[in-house]
């Protein structure tokens, strides 16, 4: 594994993305899959999107499937398996050369692409657009690493990520209306309009337990799931602690940090309205 990690770090620096194969073992993937099944059931039991502090179940209405759970933010507050995985010591050799030994986390999300969903695409985007308020983040090109753990096989047919290699060197690019990417069509026109070449885009194909990592400026998106099975992805976004005023510590002095009381990440009303409540869109 050390050789594969070192190769991934070099590829990440050169191409803006990388893959580490077999980062998590099959039994660990089964644990995460069971956690996904549990949180899907919990989310679907709610009548509307539901929040408790940073924990957020985002529901939606899909034209083909009806009610769906689009994502869960910060399930690690409630789930021991996902909490353990996000701060697993194996992350450190991959992240420390890029971020140092003091690392916070600003993304902890579960994503689903249910089979047959009409609106499970992500339009081409860069993660930098979601780093708000911008004043809370510094040195973004070098201080932020997004990761995703494949729970199921990721293939073009079930909506694998599509990435434009080397696009992390372009800085911030205007792609479409710069609004929410989730549920928006994956369209090559957005790349062409920005002066980018769609023929250079690749499918990021992963097996269960593989880890992908990409830069905050890497242009990426994903299409629909046209297969009969789920496509599940566990996302964890890490940032150099000295360059971020928000987020939960994952490693401090190169040691894993267990979650405690929620701190400010994205939910601006965390301290004003921390109690459980529904969000009616």
Backbone as CSV, one residue per row, in Angstrom:
resi,resn,N_x,N_y,N_z,CA_x,CA_y,CA_z,C_x,C_y,C_z
1,UNK,0.800,-1.222,0.000,0.000,0.000,0.000,0.841,1.285,0.000
2,UNK,2.004,1.361,0.721,2.783,2.612,0.695,3.143,3.060,-0.706
3,UNK,3.526,2.113,-1.573,3.852,2.479,-2.945,2.663,3.043,-3.684
4,UNK,1.497,2.424,-3.498,0.286,2.905,-4.155,-0.109,4.283,-3.655
5,UNK,0.078,4.528,-2.359,-0.243,5.843,-1.790,0.679,6.906,-2.363
6,UNK,1.962,6.611,-2.442,2.910,7.583,-2.991,2.605,7.893,-4.451
7,UNK,2.257,6.863,-5.214,1.895,7.082,-6.611,0.640,7.944,-6.721
8,UNK,-0.314,7.707,-5.815,-1.554,8.484,-5.833,-1.279,9.952,-5.530
9,UNK,-0.405,10.215,-4.590,-0.077,11.597,-4.247,0.537,12.315,-5.442
10,UNK,1.442,11.650,-6.134,2.069,12.266,-7.302,1.057,12.495,-8.417
11,UNK,0.181,11.531,-8.639,-0.837,11.693,-9.680,-1.797,12.813,-9.313
12,UNK,-2.163,12.895,-8.043,-3.050,13.964,-7.589,-2.426,15.330,-7.888
13,UNK,-1.161,15.472,-7.580,-0.488,16.751,-7.829,-0.411,17.066,-9.328
14,UNK,-0.211,16.043,-10.140,-0.025,16.245,-11.571,-1.350,16.385,-12.318
15,UNK,-2.330,15.539,-11.991,-3.565,15.470,-12.763,-4.787,16.039,-12.045
16,UNK,-4.662,16.323,-10.746,-5.798,16.864,-10.005,-6.746,15.814,-9.472
17,UNK,-6.384,14.534,-9.634,-7.190,13.438,-9.090,-6.298,12.207,-8.991
18,UNK,-6.742,11.215,-8.232,-6.007,9.952,-8.127,-6.944,8.897,-7.567
19,UNK,-6.534,7.631,-7.691,-7.274,6.497,-7.145,-6.306,5.628,-6.354
20,UNK,-6.723,5.178,-5.188,-5.983,4.159,-4.444,-6.873,2.920,-4.396
21,UNK,-6.434,1.865,-5.050,-7.231,0.650,-5.145,-7.182,-0.142,-3.841
22,UNK,-8.330,-0.698,-3.451,-8.385,-1.566,-2.284,-8.002,-0.895,-0.979
23,UNK,-8.317,0.381,-0.842,-7.950,1.128,0.369,-8.672,0.560,1.588
24,UNK,-9.923,0.180,1.398,-10.702,-0.457,2.465,-11.035,-1.888,2.065
25,UNK,-11.005,-2.781,3.049,-11.189,-4.214,2.818,-12.668,-4.550,2.613
26,UNK,-12.948,-5.719,2.012,-14.353,-6.101,1.761,-15.229,-6.098,2.999
27,UNK,-14.707,-6.535,4.152,-15.545,-6.541,5.348,-15.879,-5.118,5.800
28,UNK,-14.944,-4.180,5.593,-15.212,-2.785,5.933,-16.230,-2.177,4.976
29,UNK,-16.151,-2.549,3.720,-17.140,-2.076,2.746,-18.525,-2.588,3.120
30,UNK,-18.612,-3.838,3.565,-19.907,-4.375,3.980,-20.466,-3.593,5.164
31,UNK,-19.615,-3.213,6.090,-20.065,-2.388,7.214,-20.623,-1.055,6.724
32,UNK,-19.894,-0.418,5.809,-20.354,0.864,5.282,-21.641,0.700,4.485
33,UNK,-21.755,-0.389,3.723,-22.980,-0.642,2.965,-24.175,-0.790,3.902
34,UNK,-23.973,-1.494,5.017,-25.054,-1.645,5.991,-25.437,-0.294,6.579
35,UNK,-24.446,0.571,6.809,-24.734,1.916,7.313,-25.549,2.707,6.286
36,UNK,-25.206,2.569,5.009,-25.984,3.237,3.972,-27.433,2.755,3.980
37,UNK,-27.632,1.452,4.100,-28.992,0.916,4.122,-29.778,1.455,5.310
38,UNK,-29.111,1.526,6.459,-29.766,2.043,7.657,-30.182,3.497,7.478
39,UNK,-29.254,4.324,6.987,-29.557,5.754,6.866,-30.575,6.020,5.766
40,UNK,-30.598,5.178,4.736,-31.650,5.311,3.732,-33.017,5.091,4.385
41,UNK,-33.104,4.055,5.213,-34.372,3.757,5.885,-34.785,4.890,6.813
42,UNK,-33.830,5.410,7.576,-34.125,6.523,8.482,-34.594,7.742,7.692
43,UNK,-33.831,8.081,6.645,-34.189,9.249,5.857,-35.557,9.126,5.221
44,UNK,-35.846,7.967,4.659,-37.128,7.778,3.980,-38.299,7.729,4.958
45,UNK,-38.012,7.525,6.241,-39.086,7.525,7.236,-39.541,8.940,7.587
46,UNK,-38.737,9.945,7.232,-39.106,11.333,7.510,-40.071,11.842,6.444
47,UNK,-40.946,12.739,6.832,-41.918,13.293,5.875,-41.303,14.376,4.999
48,UNK,-40.173,14.929,5.448,-39.492,15.991,4.701,-38.035,15.992,5.121
49,UNK,-37.229,16.831,4.487,-35.840,16.957,4.890,-35.779,17.276,6.377
50,UNK,-34.752,16.734,7.043,-34.720,16.775,8.512,-33.307,17.083,8.967
51,UNK,-33.198,17.950,9.966,-31.892,18.363,10.470,-31.846,18.268,11.988
52,UNK,-30.686,17.864,12.493,-30.378,17.929,13.920,-28.929,18.377,14.017
53,UNK,-28.718,19.675,14.279,-27.360,20.210,14.251,-26.787,20.088,12.846
54,UNK,-25.590,19.541,12.739,-24.967,19.372,11.429,-25.479,18.142,10.677
55,UNK,-26.126,17.215,11.379,-26.693,16.033,10.734,-27.915,16.449,9.905
56,UNK,-27.914,16.108,8.628,-28.959,16.595,7.726,-29.335,15.519,6.724
57,UNK,-30.608,15.140,6.704,-31.154,14.228,5.708,-31.867,15.072,4.649
58,UNK,-31.332,15.066,3.442,-31.935,15.859,2.365,-32.776,14.964,1.478
59,UNK,-34.093,15.148,1.539,-35.016,14.388,0.719,-35.405,15.192,-0.513
60,UNK,-35.946,14.501,-1.500,-36.419,15.164,-2.700,-37.462,14.321,-3.391
61,UNK,-38.051,14.891,-4.418,-39.058,14.205,-5.213,-38.475,13.960,-6.596
62,UNK,-38.323,12.695,-6.955,-37.775,12.340,-8.251,-38.916,12.033,-9.217
63,UNK,-38.801,12.529,-10.453,-39.878,12.365,-11.420,-40.163,10.904,-11.733
64,UNK,-39.152,10.051,-11.626,-39.336,8.638,-11.948,-39.638,7.775,-10.728
65,UNK,-39.061,8.125,-9.580,-39.148,7.257,-8.402,-40.027,7.805,-7.292
66,UNK,-40.392,9.071,-7.363,-41.119,9.675,-6.260,-40.164,10.140,-5.171
67,UNK,-40.528,9.918,-3.931,-39.714,10.362,-2.805,-38.383,9.616,-2.778
68,UNK,-37.280,10.365,-2.651,-35.950,9.769,-2.573,-35.128,10.515,-1.520
69,UNK,-34.127,9.823,-1.004,-33.128,10.440,-0.131,-31.937,10.795,-0.997
70,UNK,-31.666,12.076,-1.146,-30.592,12.510,-2.041,-29.218,12.408,-1.389
71,UNK,-29.138,12.773,-0.122,-27.852,12.706,0.573,-28.074,12.811,2.069
72,UNK,-27.060,12.428,2.830,-27.015,12.693,4.263,-25.715,13.423,4.543
73,UNK,-25.800,14.543,5.238,-24.615,15.280,5.649,-24.300,14.976,7.107
74,UNK,-23.057,14.728,7.377,-22.530,14.449,8.710,-23.246,13.305,9.435
75,UNK,-23.385,12.164,8.765,-23.925,10.985,9.463,-22.989,10.481,10.542
76,UNK,-21.723,10.879,10.492,-20.739,10.389,11.457,-21.073,10.795,12.890
77,UNK,-21.888,11.836,13.074,-22.309,12.197,14.432,-23.161,11.108,15.065
78,UNK,-23.852,10.317,14.220,-24.801,9.328,14.723,-24.385,7.893,14.434
79,UNK,-23.345,7.699,13.644,-23.022,6.369,13.143,-21.572,6.022,13.482
80,UNK,-21.388,5.018,14.335,-20.050,4.662,14.809,-19.152,4.157,13.681
81,UNK,-19.714,3.420,12.741,-18.909,2.911,11.623,-18.387,4.061,10.775
82,UNK,-19.274,4.963,10.378,-18.870,6.067,9.518,-17.970,7.044,10.259
83,UNK,-18.159,7.179,11.560,-17.283,8.042,12.354,-15.874,7.449,12.401
84,UNK,-15.780,6.131,12.558,-14.474,5.477,12.595,-13.753,5.573,11.250
85,UNK,-14.504,5.400,10.174,-13.903,5.412,8.841,-13.340,6.790,8.512
86,UNK,-14.027,7.863,8.875,-13.601,9.209,8.475,-12.259,9.595,9.100
87,UNK,-11.907,8.993,10.239,-10.643,9.321,10.925,-9.728,8.098,11.010
88,UNK,-9.914,7.136,10.126,-9.068,5.946,10.112,-7.606,6.354,9.929
89,UNK,-6.689,5.800,10.716,-5.274,6.186,10.618,-4.668,5.974,9.234
90,UNK,-5.272,5.120,8.407,-4.738,4.898,7.061,-4.862,6.126,6.170
91,UNK,-5.752,7.066,6.538,-5.847,8.297,5.761,-4.573,9.129,5.870
92,UNK,-3.918,9.061,7.015,-2.840,10.015,7.293,-1.680,9.949,6.295
93,UNK,-1.165,8.762,5.913,-0.080,8.749,4.920,-0.487,9.342,3.576
94,UNK,-1.788,9.310,3.275,-2.274,9.887,2.033,-2.455,11.395,2.143
95,UNK,-2.924,11.861,3.297,-3.268,13.262,3.463,-2.139,14.124,4.017
96,UNK,-1.303,13.554,4.878,-0.294,14.369,5.541,0.693,15.022,4.572
97,UNK,1.174,14.330,3.533,2.074,15.016,2.593,1.426,16.204,1.891
98,UNK,0.097,16.220,1.823,-0.618,17.295,1.146,-1.105,18.372,2.103
99,UNK,-1.475,17.973,3.331,-2.140,18.903,4.246,-1.430,19.085,5.578
100,UNK,-0.445,18.258,5.893,0.186,18.324,7.203,-0.520,17.429,8.209
101,UNK,-0.119,17.536,9.473,-0.630,16.645,10.513,-1.813,17.174,11.285
102,UNK,-2.195,18.443,11.070,-3.377,19.030,11.699,-4.430,19.230,10.613
103,UNK,-5.451,18.372,10.625,-6.409,18.306,9.520,-7.835,18.395,10.054
104,UNK,-8.608,19.280,9.466,-10.034,19.377,9.754,-10.828,18.742,8.618
105,UNK,-12.104,18.573,8.883,-13.011,17.997,7.899,-14.205,18.914,7.726
106,UNK,-14.536,19.231,6.462,-15.693,20.081,6.208,-16.753,19.367,5.378
107,UNK,-16.450,18.160,4.902,-17.427,17.352,4.182,-17.471,15.958,4.798
108,UNK,-18.667,15.520,5.140,-18.917,14.148,5.578,-20.312,13.809,5.052
109,UNK,-20.371,13.117,3.922,-21.640,12.943,3.217,-21.791,11.542,2.661
110,UNK,-23.040,11.095,2.624,-23.439,9.863,1.949,-24.237,10.264,0.708
111,UNK,-23.859,9.688,-0.447,-24.551,9.988,-1.697,-25.106,8.707,-2.313
112,UNK,-26.315,8.810,-2.818,-26.968,7.701,-3.515,-27.264,8.086,-4.959
113,UNK,-27.141,7.106,-5.859,-27.737,7.188,-7.194,-28.629,5.958,-7.344
114,UNK,-29.906,6.081,-7.006,-30.796,4.915,-7.111,-31.005,4.527,-8.570
115,UNK,-31.185,3.256,-8.850,-31.441,2.838,-10.231,-32.712,3.471,-10.774
116,UNK,-32.601,4.026,-11.972,-33.772,4.585,-12.632,-34.138,5.991,-12.225
117,UNK,-33.392,6.596,-11.303,-33.726,7.959,-10.877,-33.601,8.924,-12.049
118,UNK,-34.530,9.853,-12.133,-34.531,10.820,-13.241,-33.609,11.998,-12.973
119,UNK,-33.306,12.259,-11.707,-32.556,13.474,-11.367,-31.454,13.179,-10.366
120,UNK,-30.599,12.208,-10.699,-29.485,11.877,-9.808,-28.147,12.274,-10.411
121,UNK,-28.180,13.164,-11.395,-26.943,13.616,-12.021,-26.326,14.777,-11.236
122,UNK,-25.037,14.968,-11.443,-24.337,16.154,-10.974,-23.768,16.866,-12.196
123,UNK,-24.184,18.098,-12.441,-23.628,18.862,-13.544,-22.133,19.087,-13.316
124,UNK,-21.401,19.324,-14.401,-19.980,19.622,-14.262,-19.794,20.833,-13.356
125,UNK,-18.868,20.698,-12.418,-18.626,21.772,-11.457,-17.242,21.612,-10.849
126,UNK,-16.855,22.590,-10.053,-15.673,22.522,-9.200,-16.127,22.682,-7.763
127,UNK,-15.518,21.957,-6.845,-15.941,22.034,-5.450,-15.689,23.407,-4.834
128,UNK,-14.818,24.192,-5.441,-14.507,25.515,-4.889,-15.759,26.379,-4.766
129,UNK,-16.747,26.157,-5.640,-17.935,27.015,-5.602,-18.727,26.854,-4.309
130,UNK,-18.543,25.705,-3.639,-19.279,25.448,-2.400,-18.499,25.813,-1.149
131,UNK,-17.305,26.300,-1.295,-16.526,26.685,-0.122,-16.920,28.098,0.282
132,UNK,-17.959,28.189,1.078,-18.525,29.450,1.520,-18.693,29.460,3.030
133,UNK,-18.515,30.621,3.664,-18.047,31.863,3.045,-16.576,31.748,2.645
134,UNK,-16.218,32.345,1.528,-14.863,32.221,1.018,-13.834,32.738,2.024
135,UNK,-14.233,33.695,2.854,-13.299,34.257,3.830,-12.836,33.238,4.862
136,UNK,-13.584,32.124,5.015,-13.213,31.104,6.001,-12.165,30.136,5.480
137,UNK,-11.831,30.225,4.183,-10.908,29.282,3.550,-9.740,30.036,2.921
138,UNK,-8.556,29.542,3.155,-7.358,30.162,2.601,-6.533,29.134,1.828
139,UNK,-5.800,29.615,0.824,-4.895,28.742,0.055,-5.602,27.493,-0.457
140,UNK,-6.817,27.677,-0.973,-7.647,26.536,-1.339,-6.984,25.550,-2.309
141,UNK,-6.240,25.992,-3.320,-5.665,25.006,-4.247,-4.774,23.968,-3.575
142,UNK,-4.147,24.354,-2.451,-3.189,23.470,-1.791,-3.643,22.989,-0.422
143,UNK,-4.802,23.447,0.037,-5.173,23.153,1.426,-6.383,22.250,1.558
144,UNK,-6.963,21.797,0.443,-8.208,21.054,0.502,-8.115,19.818,-0.385
145,UNK,-8.515,18.660,0.156,-8.542,17.408,-0.598,-9.898,16.745,-0.380
146,UNK,-10.608,16.490,-1.476,-11.874,15.772,-1.406,-11.616,14.290,-1.664
147,UNK,-12.273,13.416,-0.893,-12.133,11.979,-1.092,-13.507,11.332,-1.206
148,UNK,-13.546,10.199,-1.909,-14.770,9.412,-2.012,-14.447,7.936,-1.935
149,UNK,-15.216,7.203,-1.136,-15.054,5.752,-0.991,-16.177,5.073,-1.770
150,UNK,-15.811,4.200,-2.698,-16.805,3.457,-3.473,-17.392,2.344,-2.611
151,UNK,-18.711,2.367,-2.443,-19.413,1.303,-1.735,-19.873,0.234,-2.721
152,UNK,-20.198,0.664,-3.914,-20.592,-0.231,-5.012,-19.626,-0.017,-6.176
153,UNK,-19.615,-0.937,-7.151,-18.827,-0.671,-8.354,-19.297,0.623,-9.019
154,UNK,-18.347,1.478,-9.379,-18.650,2.723,-10.079,-18.251,2.559,-11.527
155,UNK,-19.226,2.585,-12.403,-19.005,2.417,-13.830,-19.765,3.511,-14.577
156,UNK,-19.425,3.680,-15.821,-20.110,4.695,-16.617,-21.615,4.471,-16.614
157,UNK,-22.043,3.216,-16.645,-23.466,2.898,-16.744,-24.254,3.281,-15.500
158,UNK,-23.598,3.309,-14.331,-24.354,3.658,-13.125,-23.977,5.029,-12.574
159,UNK,-23.412,5.868,-13.432,-23.171,7.252,-13.026,-21.861,7.487,-12.334
160,UNK,-20.805,6.806,-12.777,-19.475,7.065,-12.216,-19.097,8.530,-12.410
161,UNK,-18.246,9.028,-11.531,-17.745,10.382,-11.697,-17.037,10.525,-13.041
162,UNK,-17.176,11.699,-13.639,-16.436,12.044,-14.844,-15.541,13.232,-14.512
163,UNK,-14.274,13.134,-14.877,-13.263,14.102,-14.449,-12.505,14.629,-15.657
164,UNK,-12.140,15.903,-15.611,-11.284,16.505,-16.632,-9.870,16.600,-16.066
165,UNK,-8.992,15.658,-16.418,-7.634,15.658,-15.850,-6.903,16.967,-16.141
166,UNK,-6.153,17.419,-15.140,-5.363,18.629,-15.276,-6.131,19.922,-15.100
167,UNK,-7.461,19.843,-14.947,-8.260,21.066,-14.847,-8.023,21.814,-13.538
168,UNK,-7.379,21.163,-12.573,-7.093,21.849,-11.301,-6.128,23.012,-11.488
169,UNK,-5.438,23.049,-12.615,-4.479,24.135,-12.871,-5.152,25.381,-13.444
170,UNK,-6.428,25.286,-13.768,-7.117,26.387,-14.444,-7.613,27.461,-13.488
171,UNK,-7.622,27.183,-12.194,-8.260,28.090,-11.262,-9.768,27.966,-11.361
172,UNK,-10.487,28.956,-10.876,-11.941,28.895,-10.866,-12.495,29.169,-12.257
173,UNK,-13.383,28.291,-12.726,-13.942,28.349,-14.072,-15.447,28.562,-13.986
174,UNK,-15.983,29.416,-14.860,-17.424,29.622,-14.922,-18.066,28.462,-15.670
175,UNK,-18.852,27.654,-14.965,-19.513,26.488,-15.551,-21.009,26.615,-15.336
176,UNK,-21.741,26.891,-16.378,-23.183,27.043,-16.256,-23.542,28.229,-15.382
177,UNK,-24.638,28.079,-14.621,-25.103,29.190,-13.791,-24.477,29.193,-12.408
178,UNK,-23.573,28.217,-12.146,-22.845,28.130,-10.869,-23.771,27.883,-9.686
179,UNK,-24.996,27.393,-9.943,-25.912,27.052,-8.863,-25.655,25.648,-8.363
180,UNK,-26.662,25.051,-7.729,-26.514,23.695,-7.219,-26.290,22.721,-8.374
181,UNK,-25.353,21.789,-8.205,-25.045,20.813,-9.248,-25.904,19.568,-9.136
182,UNK,-26.314,19.208,-7.913,-27.084,17.997,-7.702,-28.443,18.102,-8.385
183,UNK,-28.735,17.089,-9.210,-30.006,17.074,-9.911,-29.999,17.829,-11.224
184,UNK,-28.850,18.420,-11.580,-28.725,19.121,-12.851,-28.043,18.212,-13.873
185,UNK,-28.437,18.328,-15.132,-27.952,17.429,-16.176,-26.451,17.580,-16.394
186,UNK,-25.807,16.460,-16.618,-24.387,16.439,-16.959,-24.276,16.726,-18.454
187,UNK,-23.894,17.950,-18.806,-23.935,18.388,-20.206,-22.564,18.852,-20.671
188,UNK,-22.117,18.294,-21.802,-20.839,18.724,-22.377,-20.873,20.188,-22.792
189,UNK,-22.057,20.713,-23.064,-22.158,22.106,-23.494,-21.572,23.064,-22.470
190,UNK,-21.706,22.711,-21.190,-21.165,23.586,-20.146,-19.643,23.672,-20.242
191,UNK,-19.012,22.566,-20.621,-17.563,22.579,-20.802,-17.175,23.390,-22.030
192,UNK,-17.867,23.154,-23.120,-17.559,23.861,-24.363,-17.711,25.365,-24.187
193,UNK,-18.765,25.784,-23.485,-18.999,27.208,-23.264,-17.896,27.847,-22.433
194,UNK,-17.232,27.023,-21.605,-16.129,27.525,-20.778,-14.778,27.380,-21.470
195,UNK,-14.793,26.943,-22.736,-13.555,26.782,-23.478,-12.801,25.513,-23.162
196,UNK,-13.498,24.514,-22.603,-12.874,23.244,-22.237,-13.270,22.163,-23.246
197,UNK,-12.461,21.142,-23.366,-12.642,20.103,-24.372,-13.313,18.878,-23.763
198,UNK,-14.575,18.605,-24.077,-15.268,17.442,-23.510,-14.616,16.114,-23.856
199,UNK,-13.877,16.056,-24.958,-13.255,14.788,-25.355,-12.138,14.374,-24.407
200,UNK,-11.686,15.279,-23.566,-10.620,14.974,-22.607,-11.154,14.398,-21.301
201,UNK,-12.474,14.397,-21.123,-13.083,13.912,-19.885,-12.969,12.387,-19.816
202,UNK,-12.701,11.868,-18.607,-12.577,10.426,-18.400,-13.597,9.956,-17.364
203,UNK,-13.974,8.688,-17.430,-14.804,8.065,-16.401,-13.912,7.553,-15.279
204,UNK,-14.278,7.881,-14.051,-13.516,7.452,-12.882,-14.133,6.141,-12.383
205,UNK,-13.656,5.036,-12.907,-14.242,3.746,-12.565,-13.568,3.161,-11.334
206,UNK,-14.393,2.757,-10.373,-13.918,2.290,-9.072,-14.586,0.969,-8.716
207,UNK,-13.878,0.170,-7.929,-14.439,-1.025,-7.316,-14.718,-0.742,-5.841
208,UNK,-15.604,-1.508,-5.204,-15.873,-1.290,-3.782,-14.589,-1.322,-2.956
209,UNK,-14.437,-0.315,-2.098,-13.237,-0.194,-1.265,-12.178,0.695,-1.857
210,UNK,-12.277,1.026,-3.145,-11.341,1.977,-3.748,-11.644,3.380,-3.234
211,UNK,-10.590,4.187,-3.152,-10.718,5.586,-2.748,-10.275,6.479,-3.899
212,UNK,-11.083,7.472,-4.212,-10.713,8.511,-5.166,-10.462,9.799,-4.398
213,UNK,-9.532,10.600,-4.880,-9.308,11.923,-4.313,-9.166,12.920,-5.441
214,UNK,-9.645,14.136,-5.206,-9.571,15.164,-6.236,-9.454,16.541,-5.604
215,UNK,-8.960,17.474,-6.419,-8.659,18.829,-5.980,-9.905,19.708,-5.999
216,UNK,-9.890,20.761,-5.232,-11.032,21.661,-5.144,-11.318,22.356,-6.472
217,UNK,-10.316,22.427,-7.383,-10.510,23.059,-8.687,-10.699,22.035,-9.818
218,UNK,-10.655,20.752,-9.520,-10.823,19.741,-10.558,-12.265,19.742,-11.072
219,UNK,-12.430,19.895,-12.375,-13.758,19.888,-12.992,-14.270,18.446,-13.045
220,UNK,-15.473,18.234,-12.523,-16.025,16.887,-12.479,-17.550,16.939,-12.411
221,UNK,-18.174,15.806,-12.655,-19.614,15.653,-12.564,-19.937,14.171,-12.639
222,UNK,-21.211,13.835,-12.763,-21.584,12.423,-12.898,-22.973,12.330,-13.506
223,UNK,-23.200,11.238,-14.248,-24.453,11.064,-14.966,-25.457,10.202,-14.230
224,UNK,-26.435,9.701,-14.974,-27.524,8.918,-14.393,-27.092,7.473,-14.178
225,UNK,-27.822,6.818,-13.299,-27.650,5.390,-13.061,-28.682,4.639,-13.898
226,UNK,-28.191,3.972,-14.945,-29.096,3.239,-15.843,-29.083,1.736,-15.578
227,UNK,-28.474,1.311,-14.469,-28.408,-0.107,-14.132,-29.535,-0.472,-13.169
228,UNK,-29.504,-1.700,-12.665,-30.531,-2.182,-11.736,-30.115,-2.075,-10.272
229,UNK,-28.889,-1.588,-10.015,-28.404,-1.525,-8.639,-28.039,-0.115,-8.220
230,UNK,-27.845,0.072,-6.912,-27.459,1.372,-6.372,-26.023,1.724,-6.761
231,UNK,-25.749,3.024,-6.713,-24.372,3.517,-6.775,-24.190,4.436,-5.573
232,UNK,-23.470,3.942,-4.566,-23.325,4.654,-3.305,-21.879,5.110,-3.128
233,UNK,-21.708,6.291,-2.535,-20.403,6.934,-2.438,-20.337,7.632,-1.076
234,UNK,-19.269,7.367,-0.312,-19.078,8.004,0.994,-17.985,9.063,0.844
235,UNK,-18.377,10.337,0.985,-17.481,11.458,0.746,-16.962,12.047,2.051
236,UNK,-15.658,12.327,2.064,-15.033,13.013,3.184,-14.056,14.042,2.629
237,UNK,-14.284,15.314,2.968,-13.444,16.397,2.477,-12.568,16.941,3.588
238,UNK,-11.262,16.959,3.353,-10.288,17.319,4.376,-9.587,18.627,4.015
239,UNK,-9.208,19.374,5.054,-8.588,20.676,4.841,-7.495,20.908,5.881
240,UNK,-6.439,21.606,5.471,-5.379,21.968,6.422,-5.976,22.880,7.485
241,UNK,-5.835,22.503,8.748,-6.515,23.211,9.835,-6.135,24.685,9.889
242,UNK,-4.882,25.011,9.647,-4.432,26.395,9.738,-5.047,27.273,8.655
243,UNK,-5.573,26.649,7.590,-6.126,27.414,6.471,-7.640,27.412,6.445
244,UNK,-8.271,26.980,7.535,-9.733,26.905,7.553,-10.264,27.286,8.930
245,UNK,-11.236,28.194,8.940,-11.817,28.648,10.209,-12.994,27.790,10.648
246,UNK,-13.380,26.798,9.837,-14.527,25.957,10.145,-14.116,24.495,10.145
247,UNK,-15.059,23.639,10.495,-14.822,22.215,10.354,-14.470,21.496,11.641
248,UNK,-14.643,20.184,11.596,-14.329,19.289,12.710,-12.917,18.728,12.537
249,UNK,-12.155,18.696,13.601,-10.829,18.085,13.525,-10.956,16.591,13.241
250,UNK,-10.105,16.119,12.335,-9.986,14.696,12.042,-8.670,14.154,12.585
251,UNK,-7.607,14.949,12.410,-6.290,14.625,12.970,-5.716,15.886,13.605
252,UNK,-5.173,15.721,14.800,-4.462,16.810,15.469,-3.111,16.264,15.909
253,UNK,-2.037,16.929,15.494,-0.690,16.399,15.746,-0.559,14.961,15.248
254,UNK,-1.187,14.709,14.099,-1.146,13.402,13.419,-1.850,12.289,14.185
255,UNK,-2.722,12.646,15.126,-3.496,11.668,15.879,-4.979,11.839,15.563
256,UNK,-5.712,10.727,15.389,-7.141,10.829,15.093,-7.905,11.518,16.221
257,UNK,-8.929,12.278,15.847,-9.747,13.020,16.803,-11.201,12.547,16.680
258,UNK,-11.770,12.149,17.800,-13.161,11.681,17.839,-14.095,12.888,17.827
259,UNK,-15.228,12.756,17.153,-16.211,13.830,17.142,-16.768,14.082,18.535
260,UNK,-16.946,15.364,18.857,-17.582,15.756,20.102,-18.839,16.555,19.800
261,UNK,-19.054,17.638,20.539,-20.187,18.506,20.248,-19.983,19.161,18.883
262,UNK,-21.061,19.316,18.105,-20.928,19.887,16.762,-20.338,21.291,16.784
263,UNK,-19.500,21.568,15.783,-18.949,22.904,15.585,-19.424,23.424,14.230
264,UNK,-19.235,24.707,13.991,-19.715,25.325,12.762,-18.988,24.761,11.549
265,UNK,-19.780,24.248,10.609,-19.231,23.789,9.326,-19.975,24.552,8.218
266,UNK,-21.164,24.064,7.820,-21.951,24.744,6.786,-23.249,25.343,7.330
267,UNK,-23.771,24.739,8.377,-25.083,25.135,8.885,-24.951,26.409,9.720
268,UNK,-25.331,27.538,9.124,-25.096,28.827,9.756,-25.879,29.010,11.055
269,UNK,-27.028,28.339,11.194,-27.866,28.499,12.376,-27.610,27.414,13.422
270,UNK,-26.414,26.804,13.377,-26.113,25.700,14.291,-26.377,26.060,15.746
271,UNK,-25.946,27.229,16.167,-26.067,27.591,17.576,-27.405,28.262,17.894
272,UNK,-28.081,28.770,16.871,-29.387,29.387,17.096,-30.504,28.355,17.079
273,UNK,-30.345,27.331,16.225,-31.393,26.313,16.124,-30.757,24.927,15.989
274,UNK,-30.175,24.420,17.064,-29.503,23.127,16.993,-30.438,21.933,17.144
275,UNK,-31.693,22.167,17.551,-32.607,21.074,17.883,-33.084,20.365,16.614
276,UNK,-33.586,19.134,16.753,-34.134,18.428,15.592,-35.327,19.162,15.016
277,UNK,-35.386,19.275,13.667,-36.525,19.927,13.037,-36.609,19.563,11.562
278,UNK,-37.823,19.633,11.022,-38.039,19.397,9.599,-37.768,20.665,8.819
279,UNK,-37.368,20.483,7.569,-37.172,21.597,6.643,-38.114,21.343,5.474
280,UNK,-39.168,22.121,5.375,-40.145,21.963,4.297,-39.743,22.860,3.144
281,UNK,-39.319,22.248,2.026,-38.920,23.028,0.857,-40.150,23.548,0.147
